[in-house]
């Protein structure tokens, strides 16, 4: 707005001359103003004193300022509504929102940063960190191969390949690549006090076994007999069939014993196959102690229950089986991978096979020294 060359005091003085008797044309010629300007002054300041004119000007200034603030606030609200399609939770998303507000809404950098709650210096910062393209690619490959592995297990796999990386950096890359594993449902937790289960001090001292059920694509059901060594966590067998009787379980245990020898103890639940006369006769003939857990207390056989969870999560839930042969081959392939390649957190990141081999080597060295 063009500023007038007459102040409020001068304008009121001119209007008072008109009230004293001087005509409007004479005043216009005297002060060099137009008739329209004179009548505008008279409409606005007619009958006012100088103090009242100053107060009117102050109110007009405040009103103009409030209008600007209101217009800015409405623009901010409109900008926020358009930019907040999703919550701005990461610095990258906020930086993109600031850039959009600057380019599309004409906002200043400081104002756009204020809308999203970001400091301008943070917006202007450009990272000098390398992109780690090779590491990201390998991380995606491992996550694709083992879709149920979280960042801790992926960290162990990379460490076994000779990749040295801080777990916090790996977790950041893991989140940026959107590799987070979705949890499947919940699980019931035991109530009351818990006593830690004693762990055998050598291989072949105690085995644990349990059954797992699943279905083929055509709806036919099958069962899996899982046998593990509690010391090394090795899976000794995964026997797949539509029916597994007590006699079949006894034959499979003999087949395992031919390779490894008989254990000192076997732990299982109270299933009908495992409490049958065939199993009772087998344990008496082989002189193997058989321990049955308390009914309804699967946590007393927690090692094989944990294995069953890994088997279902990483194998059974990930694959569709067309036949019994297909199921046997796929589960046996997974069992071999579990023993040879899959790191175990309770074994300091070693695979069950590596842990068993190292234990045998240490045992032989101790016997040689003694």
C-alpha positions in Angstrom: 0.0 0.0 0.0 1.4 3.5 -1.0 2.1 5.6 2.0 0.3 9.0 2.1 2.5 12.2 2.2 0.1 13.7 4.8 0.1 12.6 8.4 -3.0 12.2 10.5 -2.4 15.6 12.2 -2.2 17.3 8.8 -5.3 15.6 7.4 -7.3 16.6 10.5 -6.0 20.1 10.2 -7.2 20.3 6.6 -10.6 19.0 7.5 -10.9 21.6 10.3 -10.1 24.4 7.8 -13.1 23.1 5.8 -15.3 23.2 8.9 -14.1 26.8 9.4 -15.6 27.8 6.1 -13.0 27.1 3.4 -14.5 25.3 0.4 -13.4 21.9 -0.8 -12.1 23.1 -4.2 -10.0 25.8 -2.5 -8.5 23.2 -0.1 -7.8 20.8 -3.0 -5.9 23.6 -5.0 -4.1 24.8 -1.8 -2.7 21.3 -0.8 -2.6 19.8 -4.3 -5.0 16.9 -3.7 -7.9 15.6 -5.7 -11.6 15.9 -4.8 -11.8 12.1 -4.3 -8.9 12.2 -1.8 -10.6 15.0 0.2 -13.9 13.3 0.4 -12.2 10.0 1.4 -10.4 11.9 4.2 -13.7 13.5 5.4 -15.5 10.1 5.4 -12.7 8.5 7.4 -11.5 11.2 9.7 -14.5 13.6 9.8 -15.2 14.8 13.4 -12.0 13.2 14.9 -9.3 14.6 17.0 -5.6 13.7 16.4 -5.5 11.2 19.3 -8.5 9.4 17.9 -7.0 9.3 14.4 -3.8 7.8 15.8 -5.7 5.1 17.7 -7.7 4.3 14.5 -4.4 3.9 12.6 -3.1 1.6 15.3 -6.2 -0.5 15.2 -6.0 -0.8 11.4 -2.3 -2.0 11.7 -3.2 -4.6 14.3 -6.2 -5.7 12.2 -3.9 -6.1 9.1 -1.4 -8.1 11.3 -4.1 -10.4 12.6 -5.4 -11.0 9.0 -1.9 -12.0 7.9 -1.5 -14.3 10.9 -4.9 -15.9 10.2 -4.0 -16.3 6.5 -0.7 -17.9 7.5 -2.4 -20.3 10.0 -5.0 -21.3 7.4 -2.1 -22.0 4.9 -0.3 -24.0 7.5 -3.4 -26.1 8.2 -4.0 -26.7 4.5 -0.3 -27.7 4.0 -0.3 -30.0 7.0 -3.5 -31.7 5.7 -2.0 -32.4 2.3 1.5 -33.5 3.6 0.3 -35.8 6.4 -0.9 -38.7 4.4 1.1 -40.9 6.9 2.7 -40.1 10.2 6.1 -38.5 9.9 8.1 -40.8 12.1 11.5 -40.9 10.5 13.9 -38.0 9.6 13.7 -39.1 5.9 10.0 -38.8 5.8 10.1 -35.4 7.5 12.8 -34.2 5.1 10.6 -35.2 2.1 7.6 -33.4 3.6 9.7 -30.2 4.0 10.9 -30.4 0.4 7.3 -30.8 -0.8 6.1 -27.8 1.2 8.9 -25.6 -0.2 8.4 -26.7 -3.8 4.6 -26.9 -4.0 3.4 -24.5 -1.3 6.0 -21.8 -1.6 6.9 -22.0 2.1 10.2 -20.9 3.4 12.6 -23.5 4.7 12.3 -22.4 8.3 8.5 -22.3 8.2 8.2 -25.7 6.5 10.6 -27.2 9.1 8.5 -25.8 11.9 5.4 -27.5 10.5 6.9 -31.0 10.7 8.9 -30.4 13.9 12.4 -30.5 12.3 15.3 -28.2 12.9 16.5 -26.4 9.6 20.1 -27.6 10.3 18.8 -31.2 10.4 17.0 -30.7 7.1 20.2 -29.2 5.5 22.4 -32.0 6.7 23.6 -34.4 4.1 25.0 -37.7 5.3 28.5 -38.8 4.4 27.8 -42.4 5.5 28.4 -45.0 2.7 25.3 -46.7 1.3 26.5 -50.2 2.2 25.0 -51.5 -1.1 26.8 -54.9 -0.9 25.9 -55.5 2.7 22.3 -54.6 2.1 22.1 -56.9 -0.9 23.5 -59.8 1.1 21.2 -59.1 4.0 18.2 -59.2 1.6 19.4 -62.5 0.1 19.8 -64.1 3.5 16.4 -62.8 4.6 14.9 -64.2 1.4 16.5 -67.6 2.0 15.4 -67.7 5.7 12.2 -65.7 5.9 11.6 -66.5 9.6 15.0 -65.3 10.8 15.2 -62.0 12.7 18.1 -59.6 12.7 19.9 -61.5 15.5 20.1 -64.7 13.5 21.0 -62.8 10.3 23.8 -61.1 12.3 25.1 -64.6 13.3 25.0 -65.8 9.6 26.9 -62.7 8.4 29.4 -63.2 11.2 29.9 -66.8 10.1 30.6 -65.5 6.6 33.3 -63.2 7.9 31.3 -60.0 7.8 32.2 -57.8 10.8 29.4 -55.4 11.6 28.0 -53.8 14.8 24.6 -55.3 15.6 23.1 -51.8 16.0 24.1 -50.9 12.5 22.8 -54.2 11.2 19.5 -53.5 13.0 19.3 -50.1 11.3 19.8 -51.6 7.8 17.4 -54.4 8.7 14.7 -51.8 9.5 15.5 -49.6 6.5 15.2 -52.6 4.2 11.8 -53.5 5.8 12.8 -57.1 6.6 11.0 -57.3 10.0 9.5 -60.7 10.6 5.8 -60.6 11.6 5.0 -62.6 14.6 2.5 -65.4 14.2 -0.1 -65.2 17.0 0.7 -65.5 20.6 1.5 -68.3 23.0 0.4 -69.3 26.4 2.8 -68.6 29.2 3.3 -70.9 32.2 2.2 -69.5 35.5 3.9 -69.9 38.9 7.5 -70.6 39.7 9.9 -72.2 37.1 12.9 -74.4 37.8 15.6 -74.5 35.2 16.0 -77.8 33.4 19.4 -79.5 33.9 21.4 -79.8 30.7 23.5 -83.0 30.0 27.2 -82.5 30.1 28.0 -84.7 27.1 26.4 -85.9 23.9 24.2 -89.0 23.9 23.4 -88.7 27.5 19.8 -87.7 27.1 17.4 -87.6 24.1 14.1 -85.9 23.8 11.3 -86.8 21.5 7.8 -85.6 20.5 5.3 -85.7 17.7 4.3 -82.9 15.3 1.3 -83.1 13.0 0.6 -81.4 9.6 -1.5 -82.0 6.5 -0.8 -82.4 2.8 -2.4 -80.3 0.1 -5.2 -82.8 -0.4 -6.1 -82.7 3.3 -4.4 -86.0 4.4 -2.7 -85.7 7.7 0.7 -87.0 8.7 2.8 -87.1 11.8 6.5 -86.3 12.4 8.5 -88.1 15.1 11.2 -85.6 16.2 14.2 -86.8 18.2 16.9 -84.4 19.4 20.1 -84.7 21.5 19.6 -82.3 24.5 23.3 -81.6 24.8 24.2 -80.6 21.2 20.6 -79.7 20.1 21.2 -82.0 17.1 18.1 -83.3 15.4 18.7 -87.0 15.3 15.6 -87.9 13.2 12.4 -86.6 11.7 10.3 -89.6 10.8 7.4 -88.7 8.6 4.4 -91.1 8.1 0.6 -91.2 8.3 0.8 -93.4 11.4 3.6 -93.9 13.9 2.9 -96.7 16.4 4.9 -97.7 19.4 6.6 -100.6 17.4 7.6 -98.0 14.7 9.0 -95.6 17.3 11.1 -98.5 18.8 12.5 -99.4 15.4 13.4 -95.8 14.7 15.2 -95.5 18.0 17.2 -98.6 17.3 18.2 -97.2 13.9 19.5 -94.1 15.5 21.3 -96.1 18.2 23.1 -98.0 15.5 24.8 -94.8 14.4 25.3 -93.2 17.8 24.8 -95.8 20.5 22.0 -95.9 23.1 21.4 -92.9 25.4 21.3 -92.9 29.2 17.8 -91.4 29.3 14.9 -90.5 27.0 12.4 -87.8 27.9 8.9 -87.7 26.4 5.3 -86.9 27.2 2.6 -89.4 28.0 1.3 -90.1 24.5 -0.3 -93.5 23.9 2.5 -94.5 21.5 5.2 -93.7 24.1 3.4 -95.5 26.9 2.6 -98.6 24.9 3.8 -102.1 25.8 6.2 -102.0 22.8 8.0 -99.0 24.3 8.0 -100.4 27.8 9.5 -103.6 26.6 12.1 -101.7 24.4 13.4 -99.6 27.3 13.6 -102.7 29.6 15.5 -104.7 27.0 17.9 -101.8 26.1 18.4 -100.7 29.7 17.5 -97.1 28.8 15.9 -95.0 31.5 12.7 -93.4 30.2 11.4 -90.2 31.9 7.8 -89.1 31.4 7.0 -85.5 32.0 4.0 -84.4 34.1 0.7 -84.4 32.2 -0.1 -80.9 30.8 3.4 -79.6 31.5 5.1 -79.4 28.0 7.6 -76.9 29.5 9.3 -79.9 31.3 10.3 -81.1 27.8 11.2 -77.6 26.6 14.1 -78.4 24.3 12.1 -80.6 21.9 9.2 -78.2 22.2 11.4 -75.3 21.1 12.7 -77.4 18.2 9.1 -78.2 17.2 8.4 -74.5 17.1 11.3 -73.9 14.8 10.3 -76.8 12.6 6.7 -75.5 12.2 7.7 -71.8 11.8 10.6 -72.3 9.3 9.5 -75.4 7.4 5.9 -76.6 7.8 4.3 -73.1 7.7 6.5 -72.1 4.7 5.9 -75.1 2.4 3.1 -77.0 0.8 3.5 -80.7 0.6 1.9 -82.7 -2.3 2.7 -86.2 -1.1 4.3 -88.1 1.8 7.5 -88.5 -0.2 7.6 -84.8 -0.9 7.1 -84.1 2.9 9.8 -86.6 3.8 12.3 -85.1 1.4 11.5 -81.4 2.3 11.6 -82.0 6.1 14.8 -84.1 5.8 16.4 -81.3 3.8 15.4 -78.8 6.5 16.8 -81.1 9.2 20.2 -81.3 7.5 20.3 -77.5 7.2 19.3 -77.2 10.8 22.1 -79.4 12.0 24.8 -78.1 9.6 24.1 -74.5 8.7 21.7 -72.9 11.2 23.4 -71.1 14.1 21.9 -71.7 17.5 21.9 -68.9 20.0 22.2 -71.1 23.1 25.3 -72.6 21.5 27.2 -69.3 21.2 26.2 -69.0 17.6 27.5 -72.4 16.5 25.5 -74.9 14.6 24.6 -78.1 16.4 27.0 -80.1 14.3 29.9 -77.7 15.0 29.1 -77.7 18.7 29.0 -81.5 18.9 32.3 -81.8 16.9 34.0 -79.3 19.1 32.8 -81.1 22.2 34.1 -84.4 21.0 37.5 -82.8 20.2 37.7 -81.3 23.6 36.7 -84.6 25.2 39.3 -86.5 23.3 42.0 -83.9 24.2 41.1 -84.1 27.9 41.3 -87.9 27.8 44.7 -87.8 26.1 46.1 -85.3 28.7 44.8 -87.4 31.6 
